[in-house]
Amino acid sequence: MILRETLSRAGGLDGLFLSDLREKRDLAGIVFGETDASVSQELAGKRVLLAVGGQMAAARAMLALDGLVARLALVPPGLAPEHVARIAADSEAEIVVCDAEGLPEGDLPGLPRIDIEAAAKASAETGRETEWALATSGTTGAPKLVAHTLDGLAGGINTSAAPEPGTVWSTFYDIRRYGGLQVFLRAMLAPASLVLSDRHEPVRDYLIRAGERQVTHILGTPSHWRLALMSNALTKLAPRYVRLSGEIADQTVLDLLRAAFPEARMAHAYASTEGGVGFTVEDGREGFPASLIGARSGIEIAVRDDALYVRSGRTGRRYLGSAPEPLMAEDGFVDTGDLVERRGERFHFLGRRSGVINVGGAKVQPEEVEAVVNLHASVSMSRVRARPNPILGAVVEAEVVLRAGTDAADPAALKKAIIAHCRPRLSGHKVPASVRFVDDLPLTSGGKLVRRMP
Amino acid sequence: MSLRSTVHAEIAAVAAEQEKRMPPITDGLVMLETEFDSLCFALLVARMEDLTGADPFSEMEADDLPVTVGDLVALYDRAAARKAA
């Protein structure tokens, strides 16, 4: 499958559009726009890094380059320059498609550049399969790059059904992240119109804009939705389909969305950059039915040692990089690292096996926070865990064992001091929201902190 | 300290720690129209739970969703009343 080819074959592009906060473009104009053979030649068969600022530029580049380049590595917005450099290295990029906002002058010296306006005129003569490389939402250090095929990325999308008339997709996500890319592909393969978000745009403004564009199908994380639910602009939105993914959807957020949009179809999807789209739950209840375990068409879900495993054509193919760890086991199953527990006929998500905390979609590695907490003079050791939070799903909490002889006459002040110590050393979502003093912390027989929730 | 002044004080404290500039905090202030972002909100809710023992957000209905600071005060007021009952 090749994006532009599929779109031009689909026809019926009249009236369809792609819009962001600055502009609105006809989809037909993008698909059948001016082409430039010399640019196509320059990019054909190359490993390309896509480092542009806005999502409109990213969308146009994806449509122009899929089927032409050998590999398309997507740089999500807001990454530190060293992480962009890591993605360039891991994807073995030969050329970068960029604009001034996505890649400042002087960054990635030595890598040839093509401006997005030129690259958007590229077009495949005869299509080849482009490998897509997506960044995981990083924990510590650089994000990992996961290789996908377009067919795998689109594997969870029903491309045979004609879209409901008037469908307009949108997502709070960026389309260079796995969740957002799913929405981009759903729109492009339908085909349907798409409203792009912008990371600098306040939630309220985005909701108003989505309402004005008559968005009917919309995806966000539970945290995106919790925030949107507290905006009086939510009433501008009249979606027919509301989708959640990227975090555990709890019953509260599902109930609130149901109440806000009583007529809408509602689904929470289980998906990840590595594991692809696992399944979608539409009964409005948290967790998922035990009947999803086992093999269905195109996908097999298993629970091993209380963790969820996925085997399907939709999972990533492998990690990229100089010394990549294997993405899947020899039997083809991808270990998602997500712990589940069966309660009756339903499985519920317990969090990450590694203890990674998901603060509104941003991942926090507990060890990184513990290392900082432990630097405080009064701290003997610490354990950092998720504390459930109704706004962001979780915030960071530190359990602290104080050094012998510490003066803890004023525990509230000492807790504040430990948090204040962390603030200049960690980014905002990693700083503990609260500190609890404990007498000791449980260790495994191997001497490691026990991280699993009781 | 009254619940209202606690909520106002904690909003101001979280905003200061997160280096957000806030207009004067009044009951009529619409929180999402300020720099008070979702992380600030999450921290505020965690602190209010520590201070009051109540987390009205986890048992909230759609009509309760707070838009203004005053809505938020009312939400904690109702939670306190439920606890006392």
Interface residues (C-beta under 8 A of the other chain):
Chain A: P202 V203 R204 S223 R226 L227 L229 M230 S231 N232 T252 D255 L256 A259 A260 V359 G360 R387 P388 N389 P390 I391 L392 V395 R423 G428 H429 A433 S434
Chain B: E17 Q18 V30 M31 L32 E33 S38 L39 F41 A42 L43 V45 A46 R47 D50 D55 F57 S58 E59 M60 E61 A62 L65 P66 V67
